[in-house]
Amino acid sequence: MVVVGYFSAKQRDFAALMDAAVADLAAEGIRVLGRLVQRRGVSDGGARKMDMPYSSRTLISHGKVRLVAAVCEETGADAVVFLAPLTERQRRLLTQALGCPAISLQDARPSANFSPSVHEKFPTDQ
């Protein structure tokens, strides 16, 4: 699997959240082949829209979608796990664009033993 995190620039602990999610997936026996981060509000133009997704259709930018698809193809990943919850529409469009299933972290876990820090930042209720 490839893990993708989408974070506001205000969220300084994004690397720790990614590490926790990857560790939790690995503890469940899931092999993580890559990890990518999309940050919003890092550039001057993005600061005003910091708490909004780049795209309501895909959550992340078009360029990042292409990059994730390339990483999936290069690594042979069989799915992409997004730390943030995805809508049904986002799942469908991302699955089509990436060439493999796109799922939320909450959908990837066989058990509920994920780190509290990951649960707090990305609640399972949509």
PyMOL commands that place a pseudoatom at each C-alpha (Angstrom):
pseudoatom trace, name=CA, resn=MET, resi=1, chain=A, elem=C, hetatm=0, pos=[0.000, 0.000, 0.000]
pseudoatom trace, name=CA, resn=VAL, resi=2, chain=A, elem=C, hetatm=0, pos=[0.877, 3.627, -0.425]
pseudoatom trace, name=CA, resn=VAL, resi=3, chain=A, elem=C, hetatm=0, pos=[-0.066, 6.032, 2.381]
pseudoatom trace, name=CA, resn=VAL, resi=4, chain=A, elem=C, hetatm=0, pos=[-1.156, 9.594, 1.569]
pseudoatom trace, name=CA, resn=GLY, resi=5, chain=A, elem=C, hetatm=0, pos=[-1.602, 12.348, 4.124]
pseudoatom trace, name=CA, resn=TYR, resi=6, chain=A, elem=C, hetatm=0, pos=[-3.327, 15.673, 3.494]
pseudoatom trace, name=CA, resn=PHE, resi=7, chain=A, elem=C, hetatm=0, pos=[-2.438, 18.349, 6.047]
pseudoatom trace, name=CA, resn=SER, resi=8, chain=A, elem=C, hetatm=0, pos=[-2.920, 22.040, 6.649]
pseudoatom trace, name=CA, resn=ALA, resi=9, chain=A, elem=C, hetatm=0, pos=[0.307, 24.004, 7.097]
pseudoatom trace, name=CA, resn=LYS, resi=10, chain=A, elem=C, hetatm=0, pos=[-0.972, 24.769, 10.602]
pseudoatom trace, name=CA, resn=GLN, resi=11, chain=A, elem=C, hetatm=0, pos=[-0.534, 21.104, 11.484]
pseudoatom trace, name=CA, resn=ARG, resi=12, chain=A, elem=C, hetatm=0, pos=[3.119, 20.932, 12.469]
pseudoatom trace, name=CA, resn=ASP, resi=13, chain=A, elem=C, hetatm=0, pos=[3.081, 17.302, 13.635]
pseudoatom trace, name=CA, resn=PHE, resi=14, chain=A, elem=C, hetatm=0, pos=[2.171, 15.863, 10.222]
pseudoatom trace, name=CA, resn=ALA, resi=15, chain=A, elem=C, hetatm=0, pos=[5.347, 13.753, 10.038]
pseudoatom trace, name=CA, resn=ALA, resi=16, chain=A, elem=C, hetatm=0, pos=[4.577, 12.130, 13.393]
pseudoatom trace, name=CA, resn=LEU, resi=17, chain=A, elem=C, hetatm=0, pos=[1.019, 11.397, 12.253]
pseudoatom trace, name=CA, resn=MET, resi=18, chain=A, elem=C, hetatm=0, pos=[2.310, 9.789, 9.067]
pseudoatom trace, name=CA, resn=ASP, resi=19, chain=A, elem=C, hetatm=0, pos=[4.828, 7.742, 11.074]
pseudoatom trace, name=CA, resn=ALA, resi=20, chain=A, elem=C, hetatm=0, pos=[2.086, 6.585, 13.477]
pseudoatom trace, name=CA, resn=ALA, resi=21, chain=A, elem=C, hetatm=0, pos=[-0.236, 5.579, 10.644]
pseudoatom trace, name=CA, resn=VAL, resi=22, chain=A, elem=C, hetatm=0, pos=[2.525, 3.663, 8.840]
pseudoatom trace, name=CA, resn=ALA, resi=23, chain=A, elem=C, hetatm=0, pos=[3.537, 1.917, 12.077]
pseudoatom trace, name=CA, resn=ASP, resi=24, chain=A, elem=C, hetatm=0, pos=[-0.078, 0.981, 12.802]
pseudoatom trace, name=CA, resn=LEU, resi=25, chain=A, elem=C, hetatm=0, pos=[-0.575, -0.412, 9.315]
pseudoatom trace, name=CA, resn=ALA, resi=26, chain=A, elem=C, hetatm=0, pos=[2.669, -2.383, 9.584]
pseudoatom trace, name=CA, resn=ALA, resi=27, chain=A, elem=C, hetatm=0, pos=[1.554, -3.768, 12.960]
pseudoatom trace, name=CA, resn=GLU, resi=28, chain=A, elem=C, hetatm=0, pos=[-1.587, -5.042, 11.204]
pseudoatom trace, name=CA, resn=GLY, resi=29, chain=A, elem=C, hetatm=0, pos=[0.617, -6.871, 8.696]
pseudoatom trace, name=CA, resn=ILE, resi=30, chain=A, elem=C, hetatm=0, pos=[0.091, -4.347, 5.912]
pseudoatom trace, name=CA, resn=ARG, resi=31, chain=A, elem=C, hetatm=0, pos=[3.186, -3.622, 3.846]
pseudoatom trace, name=CA, resn=VAL, resi=32, chain=A, elem=C, hetatm=0, pos=[3.641, 0.097, 3.172]
pseudoatom trace, name=CA, resn=LEU, resi=33, chain=A, elem=C, hetatm=0, pos=[5.502, 0.664, -0.094]
pseudoatom trace, name=CA, resn=GLY, resi=34, chain=A, elem=C, hetatm=0, pos=[5.417, 4.439, -0.184]
pseudoatom trace, name=CA, resn=ARG, resi=35, chain=A, elem=C, hetatm=0, pos=[4.189, 7.558, 1.562]
pseudoatom trace, name=CA, resn=LEU, resi=36, chain=A, elem=C, hetatm=0, pos=[3.317, 10.972, 0.215]
pseudoatom trace, name=CA, resn=VAL, resi=37, chain=A, elem=C, hetatm=0, pos=[2.146, 14.194, 1.822]
pseudoatom trace, name=CA, resn=GLN, resi=38, chain=A, elem=C, hetatm=0, pos=[0.032, 17.015, 0.405]
pseudoatom trace, name=CA, resn=ARG, resi=39, chain=A, elem=C, hetatm=0, pos=[0.277, 20.216, 2.465]
pseudoatom trace, name=CA, resn=ARG, resi=40, chain=A, elem=C, hetatm=0, pos=[-2.097, 23.124, 2.091]
pseudoatom trace, name=CA, resn=GLY, resi=41, chain=A, elem=C, hetatm=0, pos=[-1.257, 26.708, 2.969]
pseudoatom trace, name=CA, resn=VAL, resi=42, chain=A, elem=C, hetatm=0, pos=[2.504, 26.413, 2.612]
pseudoatom trace, name=CA, resn=SER, resi=43, chain=A, elem=C, hetatm=0, pos=[2.573, 28.851, -0.326]
pseudoatom trace, name=CA, resn=ASP, resi=44, chain=A, elem=C, hetatm=0, pos=[1.361, 32.451, -0.126]
pseudoatom trace, name=CA, resn=GLY, resi=45, chain=A, elem=C, hetatm=0, pos=[-1.745, 31.767, -2.224]
pseudoatom trace, name=CA, resn=GLY, resi=46, chain=A, elem=C, hetatm=0, pos=[-2.718, 28.687, -0.252]
pseudoatom trace, name=CA, resn=ALA, resi=47, chain=A, elem=C, hetatm=0, pos=[-2.687, 30.298, 3.181]
pseudoatom trace, name=CA, resn=ARG, resi=48, chain=A, elem=C, hetatm=0, pos=[-6.208, 31.709, 2.820]
pseudoatom trace, name=CA, resn=LYS, resi=49, chain=A, elem=C, hetatm=0, pos=[-7.583, 28.312, 1.822]
pseudoatom trace, name=CA, resn=MET, resi=50, chain=A, elem=C, hetatm=0, pos=[-5.543, 26.323, 4.324]
pseudoatom trace, name=CA, resn=ASP, resi=51, chain=A, elem=C, hetatm=0, pos=[-8.390, 24.341, 5.842]
pseudoatom trace, name=CA, resn=MET, resi=52, chain=A, elem=C, hetatm=0, pos=[-9.994, 23.388, 2.531]
pseudoatom trace, name=CA, resn=PRO, resi=53, chain=A, elem=C, hetatm=0, pos=[-9.106, 20.426, 0.294]
pseudoatom trace, name=CA, resn=TYR, resi=54, chain=A, elem=C, hetatm=0, pos=[-7.354, 21.179, -2.980]
pseudoatom trace, name=CA, resn=SER, resi=55, chain=A, elem=C, hetatm=0, pos=[-10.190, 19.453, -4.768]
pseudoatom trace, name=CA, resn=SER, resi=56, chain=A, elem=C, hetatm=0, pos=[-13.580, 18.401, -3.465]
pseudoatom trace, name=CA, resn=ARG, resi=57, chain=A, elem=C, hetatm=0, pos=[-13.399, 15.590, -6.026]
pseudoatom trace, name=CA, resn=THR, resi=58, chain=A, elem=C, hetatm=0, pos=[-10.030, 14.110, -5.058]
pseudoatom trace, name=CA, resn=LEU, resi=59, chain=A, elem=C, hetatm=0, pos=[-8.982, 15.862, -1.814]
pseudoatom trace, name=CA, resn=ILE, resi=60, chain=A, elem=C, hetatm=0, pos=[-5.456, 16.379, -3.189]
pseudoatom trace, name=CA, resn=SER, resi=61, chain=A, elem=C, hetatm=0, pos=[-4.179, 18.345, -6.198]
pseudoatom trace, name=CA, resn=HIS, resi=62, chain=A, elem=C, hetatm=0, pos=[-4.220, 16.939, -9.723]
pseudoatom trace, name=CA, resn=GLY, resi=63, chain=A, elem=C, hetatm=0, pos=[-0.415, 16.863, -9.784]
pseudoatom trace, name=CA, resn=LYS, resi=64, chain=A, elem=C, hetatm=0, pos=[-0.292, 14.927, -6.510]
pseudoatom trace, name=CA, resn=VAL, resi=65, chain=A, elem=C, hetatm=0, pos=[-2.841, 12.435, -7.887]
pseudoatom trace, name=CA, resn=ARG, resi=66, chain=A, elem=C, hetatm=0, pos=[-0.521, 11.825, -10.854]
pseudoatom trace, name=CA, resn=LEU, resi=67, chain=A, elem=C, hetatm=0, pos=[2.444, 11.411, -8.504]
pseudoatom trace, name=CA, resn=VAL, resi=68, chain=A, elem=C, hetatm=0, pos=[0.575, 8.921, -6.301]
pseudoatom trace, name=CA, resn=ALA, resi=69, chain=A, elem=C, hetatm=0, pos=[-0.463, 6.957, -9.418]
pseudoatom trace, name=CA, resn=ALA, resi=70, chain=A, elem=C, hetatm=0, pos=[3.169, 6.840, -10.570]
pseudoatom trace, name=CA, resn=VAL, resi=71, chain=A, elem=C, hetatm=0, pos=[4.346, 5.618, -7.146]
pseudoatom trace, name=CA, resn=CYS, resi=72, chain=A, elem=C, hetatm=0, pos=[1.652, 2.918, -7.180]
pseudoatom trace, name=CA, resn=GLU, resi=73, chain=A, elem=C, hetatm=0, pos=[2.730, 1.768, -10.611]
pseudoatom trace, name=CA, resn=GLU, resi=74, chain=A, elem=C, hetatm=0, pos=[6.448, 1.789, -9.730]
pseudoatom trace, name=CA, resn=THR, resi=75, chain=A, elem=C, hetatm=0, pos=[5.996, -0.083, -6.449]
pseudoatom trace, name=CA, resn=GLY, resi=76, chain=A, elem=C, hetatm=0, pos=[3.195, -2.424, -7.492]
pseudoatom trace, name=CA, resn=ALA, resi=77, chain=A, elem=C, hetatm=0, pos=[1.021, -1.162, -4.639]
pseudoatom trace, name=CA, resn=ASP, resi=78, chain=A, elem=C, hetatm=0, pos=[-2.403, -2.772, -4.512]
pseudoatom trace, name=CA, resn=ALA, resi=79, chain=A, elem=C, hetatm=0, pos=[-4.156, 0.118, -2.704]
pseudoatom trace, name=CA, resn=VAL, resi=80, chain=A, elem=C, hetatm=0, pos=[-3.746, 3.696, -1.499]
pseudoatom trace, name=CA, resn=VAL, resi=81, chain=A, elem=C, hetatm=0, pos=[-4.625, 4.600, 2.084]
pseudoatom trace, name=CA, resn=PHE, resi=82, chain=A, elem=C, hetatm=0, pos=[-5.557, 8.211, 2.807]
pseudoatom trace, name=CA, resn=LEU, resi=83, chain=A, elem=C, hetatm=0, pos=[-5.216, 9.334, 6.417]
pseudoatom trace, name=CA, resn=ALA, resi=84, chain=A, elem=C, hetatm=0, pos=[-8.180, 11.678, 6.015]
pseudoatom trace, name=CA, resn=PRO, resi=85, chain=A, elem=C, hetatm=0, pos=[-11.673, 10.245, 5.568]
pseudoatom trace, name=CA, resn=LEU, resi=86, chain=A, elem=C, hetatm=0, pos=[-12.820, 10.069, 1.941]
pseudoatom trace, name=CA, resn=THR, resi=87, chain=A, elem=C, hetatm=0, pos=[-16.324, 10.502, 0.619]
pseudoatom trace, name=CA, resn=GLU, resi=88, chain=A, elem=C, hetatm=0, pos=[-17.780, 7.790, -1.599]
pseudoatom trace, name=CA, resn=ARG, resi=89, chain=A, elem=C, hetatm=0, pos=[-17.306, 10.079, -4.595]
pseudoatom trace, name=CA, resn=GLN, resi=90, chain=A, elem=C, hetatm=0, pos=[-13.652, 10.709, -3.711]
pseudoatom trace, name=CA, resn=ARG, resi=91, chain=A, elem=C, hetatm=0, pos=[-13.046, 6.968, -3.301]
pseudoatom trace, name=CA, resn=ARG, resi=92, chain=A, elem=C, hetatm=0, pos=[-14.580, 6.237, -6.692]
pseudoatom trace, name=CA, resn=LEU, resi=93, chain=A, elem=C, hetatm=0, pos=[-12.728, 9.011, -8.557]
pseudoatom trace, name=CA, resn=LEU, resi=94, chain=A, elem=C, hetatm=0, pos=[-9.387, 8.324, -6.870]
pseudoatom trace, name=CA, resn=THR, resi=95, chain=A, elem=C, hetatm=0, pos=[-9.683, 4.579, -7.493]
pseudoatom trace, name=CA, resn=GLN, resi=96, chain=A, elem=C, hetatm=0, pos=[-10.224, 5.295, -11.164]
pseudoatom trace, name=CA, resn=ALA, resi=97, chain=A, elem=C, hetatm=0, pos=[-7.392, 7.842, -11.376]
pseudoatom trace, name=CA, resn=LEU, resi=98, chain=A, elem=C, hetatm=0, pos=[-4.883, 5.770, -9.379]
pseudoatom trace, name=CA, resn=GLY, resi=99, chain=A, elem=C, hetatm=0, pos=[-5.584, 2.413, -10.967]
pseudoatom trace, name=CA, resn=CYS, resi=100, chain=A, elem=C, hetatm=0, pos=[-6.037, 0.732, -7.581]
pseudoatom trace, name=CA, resn=PRO, resi=101, chain=A, elem=C, hetatm=0, pos=[-8.454, 1.054, -4.661]
pseudoatom trace, name=CA, resn=ALA, resi=102, chain=A, elem=C, hetatm=0, pos=[-8.326, 4.317, -2.720]
pseudoatom trace, name=CA, resn=ILE, resi=103, chain=A, elem=C, hetatm=0, pos=[-9.476, 3.915, 0.867]
pseudoatom trace, name=CA, resn=SER, resi=104, chain=A, elem=C, hetatm=0, pos=[-9.433, 5.854, 4.127]
pseudoatom trace, name=CA, resn=LEU, resi=105, chain=A, elem=C, hetatm=0, pos=[-7.238, 4.779, 7.002]
pseudoatom trace, name=CA, resn=GLN, resi=106, chain=A, elem=C, hetatm=0, pos=[-10.348, 3.737, 8.901]
pseudoatom trace, name=CA, resn=ASP, resi=107, chain=A, elem=C, hetatm=0, pos=[-11.205, 1.321, 6.053]
pseudoatom trace, name=CA, resn=ALA, resi=108, chain=A, elem=C, hetatm=0, pos=[-7.721, -0.198, 5.942]
pseudoatom trace, name=CA, resn=ARG, resi=109, chain=A, elem=C, hetatm=0, pos=[-7.560, -1.395, 9.485]
pseudoatom trace, name=CA, resn=PRO, resi=110, chain=A, elem=C, hetatm=0, pos=[-8.597, -4.931, 10.277]
pseudoatom trace, name=CA, resn=SER, resi=111, chain=A, elem=C, hetatm=0, pos=[-8.767, -4.032, 13.962]
pseudoatom trace, name=CA, resn=ALA, resi=112, chain=A, elem=C, hetatm=0, pos=[-9.288, -0.883, 15.983]
pseudoatom trace, name=CA, resn=ASN, resi=113, chain=A, elem=C, hetatm=0, pos=[-5.802, -0.836, 17.510]
pseudoatom trace, name=CA, resn=PHE, resi=114, chain=A, elem=C, hetatm=0, pos=[-4.587, 2.348, 15.853]
pseudoatom trace, name=CA, resn=SER, resi=115, chain=A, elem=C, hetatm=0, pos=[-2.674, 4.992, 17.752]
pseudoatom trace, name=CA, resn=PRO, resi=116, chain=A, elem=C, hetatm=0, pos=[-4.803, 7.497, 19.668]
pseudoatom trace, name=CA, resn=SER, resi=117, chain=A, elem=C, hetatm=0, pos=[-2.937, 10.360, 17.975]
pseudoatom trace, name=CA, resn=VAL, resi=118, chain=A, elem=C, hetatm=0, pos=[-4.074, 9.169, 14.554]
pseudoatom trace, name=CA, resn=HIS, resi=119, chain=A, elem=C, hetatm=0, pos=[-7.668, 8.741, 15.765]
pseudoatom trace, name=CA, resn=GLU, resi=120, chain=A, elem=C, hetatm=0, pos=[-7.731, 12.229, 17.270]
pseudoatom trace, name=CA, resn=LYS, resi=121, chain=A, elem=C, hetatm=0, pos=[-6.537, 13.952, 14.087]
pseudoatom trace, name=CA, resn=PHE, resi=122, chain=A, elem=C, hetatm=0, pos=[-8.576, 11.777, 11.725]
pseudoatom trace, name=CA, resn=PRO, resi=123, chain=A, elem=C, hetatm=0, pos=[-11.804, 10.660, 13.420]
pseudoatom trace, name=CA, resn=THR, resi=124, chain=A, elem=C, hetatm=0, pos=[-13.570, 7.689, 11.877]
pseudoatom trace, name=CA, resn=ASP, resi=125, chain=A, elem=C, hetatm=0, pos=[-16.961, 9.425, 11.760]
pseudoatom trace, name=CA, resn=GLN, resi=126, chain=A, elem=C, hetatm=0, pos=[-17.637, 11.297, 8.536]
for i in range(1, 126): cmd.bond("trace and resi %d" % i, "trace and resi %d" % (i + 1))
show_as sticks, trace
zoom trace
